[in-house]
Amino acid sequence: MVKYSIIVPTCNKTLTNECLKYISVINKPKEEYEVIIVHNVSNENFYDVIESFKDKIPNLKYFQEDNYGQLAGRLRGLKESQGKILCYIDDDSFVDKNWLVEIEKTFNDEKVVLAGGNNLPLYEVNPPAWLKYFWIETQYGKYMDKLSLIDFNIDNHKLPTLYVFGCNFIVRKDSVLKYGGFNPDVVPKDKQRYQGDGETALSLKLNKEGYYALFNPKILIHHFVPKNRMTLEYFKKRAFYQGVSDSFSEIRKENGFDYYNFKPNENIDIVKLPYFRKKYNKIIKPVIDKFNKFNKSYQTYLHINEEYQKSYQEGFDFHKAEVEKDPELLKWVLKIDYFDTI
């Protein structure tokens, strides 16, 4: 009986091929697993790629989904899955050899509903010096939400559910069905008014119900970062998407979807900042920030971040205006769930 369903929504043949290379050499768990590739609206022919891995990956399945957007890919994978544990990754998520074995260890505890791990960068080229300033330091380690990267130095800790990113999102199938699945996410540019907040809503619903995320750093992927994502143009595009997504969330919150009133579960084991980190933040960091005004890469970071904020606001305002002028779009935003969209 299949226990784990690895689901990969994709519209990129090259990345799918690379993603499957990593999956094909993983250490096998005790339980059965399947790999579901959902090819979502592109003109590329994937059959040669799928055929080349048939002998290397047990239970490899391939589906074409004609509806657009990541939501359709995720829902089609859910519909076709046989496993009790859904292991969602993106086509640019390259899994560690022990990734699925570590998932099995984590979900041996029946109380675990949602889990994630480190998403470390795999840069196509050396990253520009300004990129390092986008890392956000936390009590757990650091993350960069703008590239879906996370590098935490904790082991099997309970964390707020929002620390599990969609490119490495491991969740029990019955919880996905019970709590309404995913919202719209990552749509083509000409359909951007239909963008939503993806897996965020599901994470928040789980949080509202008192669940937490269990973070296991060994549920590890390397998230491929191509050179075109380390540019001002990409950051502006990402910001616009995020603005649209946050407008979607705000409208739902204003219309009674109360799980958006996010507060971390009081039972979560919060990791405290080390003593030296507190001192660093209080004494050393302010001095470094003063010198950074002479640092060219830091100035580039400030410029890109400023442009990011502008694009974010443009996306937010765009979506708000689209909803205000179109009652049918408002109905779309306020759907209870999106299971009926494929």
C-alpha positions as CSV (number, residue, x, y, z in Angstrom):
1,M,0.0,0.0,0.0
2,V,1.3,3.4,-1.0
3,K,1.9,5.7,2.1
4,Y,3.8,8.6,0.5
5,S,2.8,10.6,-2.6
6,I,5.5,12.9,-4.0
7,I,3.7,15.5,-6.0
8,V,5.5,17.8,-8.5
9,P,3.5,20.4,-10.4
10,T,5.5,21.6,-13.3
11,C,5.5,23.4,-16.7
12,N,9.2,23.1,-17.2
13,K,10.7,20.0,-18.9
14,T,14.3,20.7,-18.1
15,L,13.7,21.3,-14.4
16,T,11.5,18.2,-14.2
17,N,14.2,16.1,-15.7
18,E,16.7,17.4,-13.1
19,C,14.2,17.0,-10.3
20,L,13.6,13.4,-11.2
21,K,17.3,12.7,-11.3
22,Y,17.5,13.5,-7.6
23,I,14.3,11.6,-6.7
24,S,15.6,8.5,-8.6
25,V,18.5,8.0,-6.2
26,I,16.8,8.7,-2.9
27,N,17.2,6.1,-0.1
28,K,14.0,4.2,0.0
29,P,11.7,4.3,3.0
30,K,10.2,1.1,4.5
31,E,6.7,2.1,3.2
32,E,5.7,2.3,-0.5
33,Y,5.7,5.6,-2.3
34,E,4.6,7.1,-5.6
35,V,5.8,10.0,-7.7
36,I,3.2,12.1,-9.4
37,I,4.3,14.6,-12.1
38,V,1.5,17.0,-13.0
39,H,2.3,18.8,-16.3
40,N,0.4,22.1,-16.1
41,V,-0.3,24.1,-19.3
42,S,2.8,24.2,-21.5
43,N,3.5,23.1,-25.1
44,E,6.5,21.0,-24.1
45,N,6.3,17.2,-24.6
46,F,7.3,15.5,-21.4
47,Y,6.9,11.9,-22.5
48,D,10.5,11.2,-23.2
49,V,11.6,12.5,-19.8
50,I,9.0,10.4,-18.0
51,E,9.9,7.3,-20.0
52,S,13.6,7.7,-19.2
53,F,12.8,7.4,-15.5
54,K,10.2,4.6,-15.6
55,D,12.8,1.9,-14.6
56,K,14.5,4.1,-12.0
57,I,11.5,5.3,-10.0
58,P,8.8,2.9,-8.8
59,N,5.2,4.1,-9.3
60,L,6.1,7.1,-11.4
61,K,2.9,8.6,-12.8
62,Y,2.4,11.5,-15.2
63,F,-0.7,13.6,-15.8
64,Q,-1.5,16.5,-18.0
65,E,-3.6,19.2,-16.4
66,D,-5.2,21.8,-18.7
67,N,-6.2,24.3,-16.1
68,Y,-3.6,27.0,-15.4
69,G,-1.7,27.8,-12.2
70,Q,0.0,25.9,-9.4
71,L,-3.4,25.4,-7.7
72,A,-4.5,23.2,-10.5
73,G,-1.3,21.2,-10.3
74,R,-1.5,20.7,-6.6
75,L,-5.2,19.7,-6.7
76,R,-4.7,17.3,-9.6
77,G,-1.9,15.7,-7.6
78,L,-4.2,15.4,-4.6
79,K,-6.9,13.9,-6.7
80,E,-4.6,11.3,-8.2
81,S,-2.7,10.4,-5.1
82,Q,-3.0,7.2,-3.2
83,G,-0.7,8.1,-0.2
84,K,-1.7,9.2,3.2
85,I,1.2,11.6,3.3
86,L,1.5,14.2,0.5
87,C,5.0,15.4,-0.2
88,Y,4.7,18.6,-2.3
89,I,7.8,19.9,-4.0
90,D,8.4,22.2,-6.9
91,D,10.2,21.2,-10.1
92,D,13.2,23.2,-8.9
93,S,13.3,21.4,-5.5
94,F,16.2,18.9,-5.6
95,V,15.7,16.5,-2.8
96,D,18.5,15.1,-0.5
97,K,19.1,11.3,-0.7
98,N,17.6,10.9,2.8
99,W,14.7,13.3,2.3
100,L,12.0,10.6,2.2
101,V,13.5,8.5,4.9
102,E,13.5,11.5,7.2
103,I,9.9,12.2,6.2
104,E,9.1,8.7,7.3
105,K,10.8,9.1,10.6
106,T,8.9,12.4,11.2
107,F,5.5,11.1,10.3
108,N,5.8,7.9,12.4
109,D,4.4,10.2,15.1
110,E,0.7,10.2,14.3
111,K,0.3,13.6,15.9
112,V,2.4,15.2,13.2
113,V,0.2,16.8,10.6
114,L,2.6,19.2,8.8
115,A,6.4,19.1,8.5
116,G,9.1,20.8,6.5
117,G,12.9,21.1,6.5
118,N,15.7,23.2,5.2
119,N,15.5,24.6,1.7
120,L,19.1,25.4,0.9
121,P,20.2,27.4,-2.1
122,L,21.7,25.8,-5.2
123,Y,22.9,28.8,-7.1
124,E,23.3,28.5,-10.9
125,V,26.1,31.2,-10.6
126,N,27.8,32.9,-7.7
127,P,25.2,35.1,-6.1
128,P,25.6,38.9,-6.2
129,A,27.0,40.4,-3.0
130,W,23.8,42.3,-2.3
131,L,21.7,39.1,-2.0
132,K,23.1,38.2,1.4
133,Y,21.3,41.1,3.0
134,F,17.9,39.6,2.1
135,W,18.5,36.8,4.6
136,I,16.3,37.3,7.7
137,E,17.8,36.2,11.1
138,T,15.4,34.5,13.5
139,Q,15.8,32.6,16.8
140,Y,15.8,29.4,14.7
141,G,18.4,30.4,12.1
142,K,17.8,32.4,8.9
143,Y,15.5,32.4,5.9
144,M,14.9,34.3,2.7
145,D,11.2,34.3,1.8
146,K,11.9,36.1,-1.5
147,L,13.6,33.0,-2.8
148,S,11.8,30.4,-0.6
149,L,15.1,29.5,1.2
150,I,15.4,28.4,4.8
151,D,18.4,27.4,6.8
152,F,17.5,26.6,10.5
153,N,19.9,25.0,12.9
154,I,17.3,23.2,15.0
155,D,16.2,19.6,15.1
156,N,12.6,18.3,15.4
157,H,11.2,21.5,16.9
158,K,7.7,22.7,16.8
159,L,7.4,25.8,14.8
160,P,4.6,28.1,13.6
161,T,3.1,26.5,10.5
162,L,4.1,29.4,8.2
163,Y,7.7,28.3,8.4
164,V,6.9,25.4,6.0
165,F,7.3,26.7,2.4
166,G,5.4,25.4,-0.5
167,C,8.5,24.0,-2.3
168,N,9.0,21.5,0.5
169,F,5.5,21.0,2.0
170,I,4.8,17.7,3.7
171,V,1.2,17.2,5.0
172,R,-1.3,14.6,5.8
173,K,-3.8,14.1,3.1
174,D,-6.8,13.9,5.4
175,S,-5.9,17.3,6.8
176,V,-5.7,18.8,3.3
177,L,-9.2,17.5,2.6
178,K,-10.6,18.4,5.9
179,Y,-9.4,22.0,6.0
180,G,-10.1,23.1,2.4
181,G,-6.9,22.4,0.5
182,F,-4.9,25.1,-1.2
183,N,-5.8,28.5,-2.5
184,P,-4.9,29.8,-6.0
185,D,-1.1,30.3,-6.5
186,V,1.4,31.2,-9.2
187,V,-0.7,31.9,-12.3
188,P,0.3,33.2,-15.7
189,K,0.8,37.0,-15.9
190,D,-2.4,37.5,-18.0
191,K,-4.4,35.7,-15.2
192,Q,-2.8,37.5,-12.3
193,R,-6.1,38.9,-11.0
194,Y,-6.8,35.2,-10.0
195,Q,-3.7,34.9,-7.9
196,G,-4.2,33.9,-4.3
197,D,-2.2,33.0,-1.2
198,G,-1.4,29.3,-2.1
199,E,-0.5,27.1,0.8
200,T,-0.6,30.0,3.3
201,A,-4.3,29.6,4.0
202,L,-4.0,25.9,4.7
203,S,-1.1,26.6,7.1
204,L,-3.1,29.2,8.9
205,K,-6.2,26.9,9.2
206,L,-4.0,24.3,10.8
207,N,-2.6,26.9,13.1
208,K,-6.1,28.0,14.1
209,E,-7.0,24.4,14.9
210,G,-4.0,24.1,17.3
211,Y,-1.6,22.3,15.1
212,Y,2.0,23.2,14.6
213,A,4.7,22.4,12.1
214,L,7.5,20.0,13.0
215,F,10.7,21.1,11.5
216,N,13.3,18.4,10.7
217,P,16.3,20.0,9.0
218,K,17.1,16.6,7.3
219,I,13.9,16.9,5.3
220,L,16.3,18.7,3.1
221,I,16.0,20.0,-0.4
222,H,18.3,22.2,-2.5
223,H,16.3,24.9,-4.1
224,F,17.7,25.8,-7.5
225,V,18.2,29.5,-7.9
226,P,18.9,30.4,-11.6
227,K,20.8,33.5,-12.3
228,N,17.7,35.4,-13.6
229,R,16.2,35.2,-10.1
230,M,19.1,37.1,-8.7
231,T,18.1,40.3,-10.5
232,L,16.2,43.5,-9.8
233,E,13.7,42.4,-12.5
234,Y,12.9,39.1,-10.8
235,F,12.5,40.7,-7.3
236,K,10.1,43.2,-8.7
237,K,8.0,40.5,-10.4
238,R,8.1,38.5,-7.1
239,A,7.0,41.5,-5.2
240,F,4.0,42.2,-7.5
241,Y,2.9,38.6,-7.0
242,Q,3.2,39.0,-3.2
243,G,1.2,42.2,-3.3
244,V,-1.6,40.5,-5.2
245,S,-1.4,37.5,-2.8
246,D,-1.6,39.7,0.3
247,S,-4.6,41.7,-1.1
248,F,-6.3,38.3,-1.6
249,S,-5.6,37.4,2.0
250,E,-6.8,40.8,3.3
251,I,-10.1,40.7,1.4
252,R,-10.8,37.3,2.8
253,K,-9.9,38.4,6.3
254,E,-12.2,41.4,6.0
255,N,-15.0,39.1,4.9
256,G,-14.9,36.8,7.9
257,F,-12.1,34.2,7.2
258,D,-10.9,34.5,10.8
259,Y,-7.9,32.1,10.5
260,Y,-6.0,35.1,9.0
261,N,-5.8,36.5,12.5
262,F,-2.6,34.6,12.9
263,K,-1.1,34.1,16.4
264,P,1.5,31.4,17.0
265,N,0.2,28.4,18.9
266,E,1.0,28.9,22.6
267,N,2.2,25.3,22.9
268,I,5.0,25.8,20.4
269,D,8.4,25.2,21.7
270,I,10.0,28.6,20.9
271,V,13.8,28.5,20.6
272,K,15.4,31.4,22.4
273,L,18.0,33.6,20.8
274,P,21.5,32.7,22.1
275,Y,23.1,35.2,24.4
276,F,25.8,36.2,21.9
277,R,23.2,36.8,19.2
278,K,21.3,39.2,21.5
279,K,24.5,41.1,22.3
280,Y,25.4,41.1,18.6
281,N,22.0,42.6,17.7
282,K,22.1,45.2,20.4
283,I,25.7,46.3,20.2
284,I,27.6,45.2,17.1
285,K,25.0,45.2,14.4
286,P,24.2,49.0,14.8
287,V,27.9,49.8,14.3
288,I,28.0,47.6,11.2
289,D,24.9,49.3,9.8
290,K,26.6,52.7,10.1
291,F,29.6,51.5,8.1
292,N,27.3,49.8,5.5
293,K,26.3,53.2,4.1
294,F,29.7,53.2,2.4
295,N,29.2,49.6,1.2
296,K,28.3,49.5,-2.5
297,S,26.6,46.1,-2.3
298,Y,24.6,47.2,0.7
299,Q,23.5,50.3,-1.2
300,T,22.4,48.0,-4.1
301,Y,20.4,46.0,-1.6
302,L,18.7,49.1,-0.3
303,H,17.8,50.2,-3.9
304,I,16.4,46.7,-4.8
305,N,14.5,46.5,-1.6
306,E,13.0,49.9,-2.2
307,E,11.9,48.8,-5.7
308,Y,10.6,45.6,-4.2
309,Q,8.3,47.6,-1.9
310,K,7.1,49.7,-4.7
311,S,6.2,46.7,-6.9
312,Y,4.6,45.0,-3.9
313,Q,2.3,48.0,-3.4
314,E,1.5,48.1,-7.2
315,G,0.5,44.4,-7.0
316,F,-1.6,45.0,-3.9
317,D,-3.4,48.0,-5.4
318,F,-3.9,46.3,-8.8
319,H,-5.7,43.4,-7.2
320,K,-7.8,45.6,-4.9
321,A,-8.9,47.6,-7.9
322,E,-9.7,44.5,-10.0
323,V,-11.9,43.1,-7.2
324,E,-13.7,46.3,-6.6
325,K,-14.8,46.6,-10.3
326,D,-15.7,43.0,-10.8
327,P,-18.3,41.3,-8.5
328,E,-17.5,37.9,-10.1
329,L,-13.9,38.2,-9.1
330,L,-14.9,39.0,-5.6
331,K,-16.9,35.8,-5.5
332,W,-13.8,33.9,-6.7
333,V,-11.7,35.5,-3.9
334,L,-14.3,34.6,-1.3
335,K,-14.8,30.9,-2.3
336,I,-14.8,28.6,0.7
337,D,-12.4,26.3,-1.1
338,Y,-11.2,25.6,-4.6
339,F,-11.6,21.9,-5.0
340,D,-14.1,22.4,-7.8
341,T,-11.7,24.3,-10.0
342,I,-10.3,21.3,-11.8
